[in-house]
Amino acid sequence: MLDVLVIGAGPVGLACALECQRRGLATAIVEKGALVNSILGYPTNMEFFSTPELLEIGGYPFPTAHYKPLREDALDYYQRVATSEKLTFYLQRKALSLSGEQGNFTLETDLGPLPARHVVVATGFYDVPVRLAVPGDDLPHVSHYYKEPYQHATQPVVVIGAKNSAAKAALQLVRAGARVTLLVRGPEISPSVKYWIRPDLLNRIAEGRITAHFNATVTEITPTAVHFRTPEGGPAAAPAAFVYALIGYLPDEALLARLGIAPDPADEARAPLFDPATHQTSRPGVFVAGTVCGGRATSRWFIENGRHHAQLIAAAIAAQQAR
Ligand SMILES: Cc1cc2nc3c(=O)[nH]c(=O)nc-3n(C[C@H](O)[C@H](O)[C@H](O)COP(=O)(O)OP(=O)(O)OC[C@H]3O[C@@H](n4cnc5c(N)ncnc54)[C@H](O)[C@@H]3O)c2cc1C
């Protein structure tokens, strides 16, 4: 019987496991993919917005050759921390539902049950993309995950979205020789786009290297085009050999429900109801950590602030065990 089973081996799940283990609690992590699976899926050449010291967990220094860490720096760092701390993992194993009660839970997974006294849910938000819900949004050349631009050189590509991910993808694509159309639902590139990315994108639009349409509503995607309409221009179509719909992600609310985690009825973002002092949810013995704590407000918690949930949770579980 484990004292603590953490679901999700992202930066925050790792921080939780490490803090629990350091308090003498028998701890393991169940992860449906690889170690730090979400970051593995980020754009290949992605650079973090945060400086490295703000991404550190467990007191391990995060030395990098650059001012901002790259995706592979972070993969290397978090995987090294996990192995240095000799954390226990069940990788490539998906959590499905939770039965039992505090002190005697059974987590059902696709590879069989795992018993534990406490459960920490650190499942992030990267697995459920927001869908366009238009005909053709499930075609094989439509993706919600951007990796790198090189397969698109000389090709027409449509990027849908106006935040950091869409902005960075559009810039990389045009620099790799793709013909980029950017479709933006609102009247402007989001003011929340990082201050060093937004002017770059606006200048590429101003000089005509990226064609941008604002107040654009996508109506249909076909194998060769994205159809949309704008209030001024009416219906139109942008040629597209590939489409990146980078319009956000959601936590897996169906999974949270199967884990018995109730949303906060007072929160529009449907964030889990939890005690901010301990991160225990309304289901005793079940805790939430990291991005998942924000519900649909996926930018409320990130690594910089979410990593601090680990100490609160580990202290609360250790105190409960000591009773
Ligand atoms: C492009 C990009 C750039 C970013 N840059 C920054 C930055 O500069 N600074 C910053 O602080 N934040 C940044 N973020 C946000 C940050 O990456 C996330 O907030 C962070 O990954 C959250 O960590 P987490 O451990 O809560 O969740 P995640 O890292 O998403 O980890 C969740 C884990 O749970 C696993 N999982 C999910 N469901 C199950 C299941 N049913 N069973 C088992 N395992 C499951 C997933 O596979 C995943 O490994 C960025 C995000 C993106 C997309």
The ligand as an SDF file (V2000), in Angstrom:
LIG
                    3D

 53 58  0  0  0  0  0  0  0  0999 V2000
    4.3310   26.2930  -25.1990 C   0  0  0  0  0  0  0  0  0  0  0  0
    4.2380   26.4550  -23.7060 C   0  0  0  0  0  0  0  0  0  0  0  0
    5.1910   27.2340  -23.0460 C   0  0  0  0  0  0  0  0  0  0  0  0
    5.1360   27.3540  -21.6430 C   0  0  0  0  0  0  0  0  0  0  0  0
    6.0810   28.1240  -21.0150 N   0  0  0  0  0  0  0  0  0  0  0  0
    6.0370   28.2490  -19.6580 C   0  0  0  0  0  0  0  0  0  0  0  0
    7.0000   29.0290  -18.9560 C   0  0  0  0  0  0  0  0  0  0  0  0
    7.8880   29.6500  -19.5520 O   0  0  0  0  0  0  0  0  0  0  0  0
    6.9330   29.0920  -17.5950 N   0  0  0  0  0  0  0  0  0  0  0  0
    5.9560   28.4350  -16.8880 C   0  0  0  0  0  0  0  0  0  0  0  0
    5.9450   28.5250  -15.6660 O   0  0  0  0  0  0  0  0  0  0  0  0
    5.0180   27.7040  -17.5310 N   0  0  0  0  0  0  0  0  0  0  0  0
    5.0380   27.5950  -18.8870 C   0  0  0  0  0  0  0  0  0  0  0  0
    4.0800   26.8610  -19.5530 N   0  0  0  0  0  0  0  0  0  0  0  0
    3.0220   26.1920  -18.7740 C   0  0  0  0  0  0  0  0  0  0  0  0
    3.5740   24.9150  -18.1750 C   0  0  0  0  0  0  0  0  0  0  0  0
    4.2250   24.1310  -19.0940 O   0  0  0  0  0  0  0  0  0  0  0  0
    2.4680   24.1320  -17.5230 C   0  0  0  0  0  0  0  0  0  0  0  0
    1.8290   24.9920  -16.6430 O   0  0  0  0  0  0  0  0  0  0  0  0
    3.0770   22.9530  -16.7690 C   0  0  0  0  0  0  0  0  0  0  0  0
    3.4490   21.9350  -17.6540 O   0  0  0  0  0  0  0  0  0  0  0  0
    2.1440   22.4870  -15.7330 C   0  0  0  0  0  0  0  0  0  0  0  0
    2.7370   21.4180  -15.0610 O   0  0  0  0  0  0  0  0  0  0  0  0
    1.8380   20.2900  -14.4490 P   0  0  0  0  0  0  0  0  0  0  0  0
    2.7740   19.3260  -13.8310 O   0  0  0  0  0  0  0  0  0  0  0  0
    0.7380   20.8980  -13.6540 O   0  0  0  0  0  0  0  0  0  0  0  0
    1.0960   19.6330  -15.7270 O   0  0  0  0  0  0  0  0  0  0  0  0
    1.7180   18.9470  -17.0220 P   0  0  0  0  0  0  0  0  0  0  0  0
    3.0980   19.3350  -17.2580 O   0  0  0  0  0  0  0  0  0  0  0  0
    0.7310   19.1610  -18.1120 O   0  0  0  0  0  0  0  0  0  0  0  0
    1.7480   17.4150  -16.6180 O   0  0  0  0  0  0  0  0  0  0  0  0
    0.5710   16.6520  -16.5180 C   0  0  0  0  0  0  0  0  0  0  0  0
    0.9540   15.2070  -16.7270 C   0  0  0  0  0  0  0  0  0  0  0  0
   -0.1780   14.3910  -16.4130 O   0  0  0  0  0  0  0  0  0  0  0  0
   -0.2320   13.3260  -17.3430 C   0  0  0  0  0  0  0  0  0  0  0  0
   -1.5940   12.7970  -17.3600 N   0  0  0  0  0  0  0  0  0  0  0  0
   -2.7160   13.4430  -17.8000 C   0  0  0  0  0  0  0  0  0  0  0  0
   -3.7900   12.6230  -17.6830 N   0  0  0  0  0  0  0  0  0  0  0  0
   -3.3340   11.4560  -17.1500 C   0  0  0  0  0  0  0  0  0  0  0  0
   -3.9690   10.2210  -16.8020 C   0  0  0  0  0  0  0  0  0  0  0  0
   -5.2940   10.0200  -16.9910 N   0  0  0  0  0  0  0  0  0  0  0  0
   -3.2130    9.2420  -16.2770 N   0  0  0  0  0  0  0  0  0  0  0  0
   -1.8640    9.4190  -16.0880 C   0  0  0  0  0  0  0  0  0  0  0  0
   -1.2160   10.5590  -16.4300 N   0  0  0  0  0  0  0  0  0  0  0  0
   -1.9490   11.5650  -16.9370 C   0  0  0  0  0  0  0  0  0  0  0  0
    0.2020   13.9850  -18.6450 C   0  0  0  0  0  0  0  0  0  0  0  0
    0.6400   13.0230  -19.5960 O   0  0  0  0  0  0  0  0  0  0  0  0
    1.3170   14.8950  -18.1760 C   0  0  0  0  0  0  0  0  0  0  0  0
    2.5930   14.2820  -18.1910 O   0  0  0  0  0  0  0  0  0  0  0  0
    4.1170   26.7100  -20.9320 C   0  0  0  0  0  0  0  0  0  0  0  0
    3.1620   25.9420  -21.6070 C   0  0  0  0  0  0  0  0  0  0  0  0
    3.2080   25.8270  -22.9800 C   0  0  0  0  0  0  0  0  0  0  0  0
    2.1570   24.9940  -23.6680 C   0  0  0  0  0  0  0  0  0  0  0  0
  1  2  1  0
  2  3  1  0
  2 52  2  0
  3  4  2  0
  4  5  1  0
  4 50  1  0
  5  6  2  0
  6  7  1  0
  6 13  1  0
  7  8  2  0
  7  9  1  0
  9 10  1  0
 10 11  2  0
 10 12  1  0
 12 13  2  0
 13 14  1  0
 14 15  1  0
 14 50  1  0
 15 16  1  0
 16 17  1  0
 16 18  1  0
 18 19  1  0
 18 20  1  0
 20 21  1  0
 20 22  1  0
 22 23  1  0
 23 24  1  0
 24 25  2  0
 24 26  1  0
 24 27  1  0
 27 28  1  0
 28 29  2  0
 28 30  1  0
 28 31  1  0
 31 32  1  0
 32 33  1  0
 33 34  1  0
 33 48  1  0
 34 35  1  0
 35 36  1  0
 35 46  1  0
 36 37  1  0
 36 45  1  0
 37 38  2  0
 38 39  1  0
 39 40  1  0
 39 45  2  0
 40 41  1  0
 40 42  2  0
 42 43  1  0
 43 44  2  0
 44 45  1  0
 46 47  1  0
 46 48  1  0
 48 49  1  0
 50 51  2  0
 51 52  1  0
 52 53  1  0
M  END
$$$$
